[in-house]
Amino acid sequence: MTEETTPAAAPALPDRLSIDPSSPYFDGDILQRGIGVRFKGVEKFNVEEYCISESWIRVPAGRSLDRHGRPLTIKLTGEVEVWFKD
């Protein structure tokens, strides 16, 4: 019996993803491919973290930084759609 050769399936997008390397939800391989995020029907380019099942995103709150030099973020709730840009 021979096995059929099938193309490698694209990895599924995770339910939750963060761009912060110290986060447990960080995945550099997926971020390398490029992720698009649409929140309430509008494409967002400044998303720090998202969660599809809980319907929220985290975005920077202006130019404010915390005591560790990372941007302060706010959580916005609403419909979240994500996709690979390539």
Summary of the structure (lengths in Angstrom):
residues: 86
radius of gyration: 15.8
end to end distance: 35.6
largest distance: 62.3
contacts: 179
relative contact order: 0.24
helix: 7%
strand: 43%
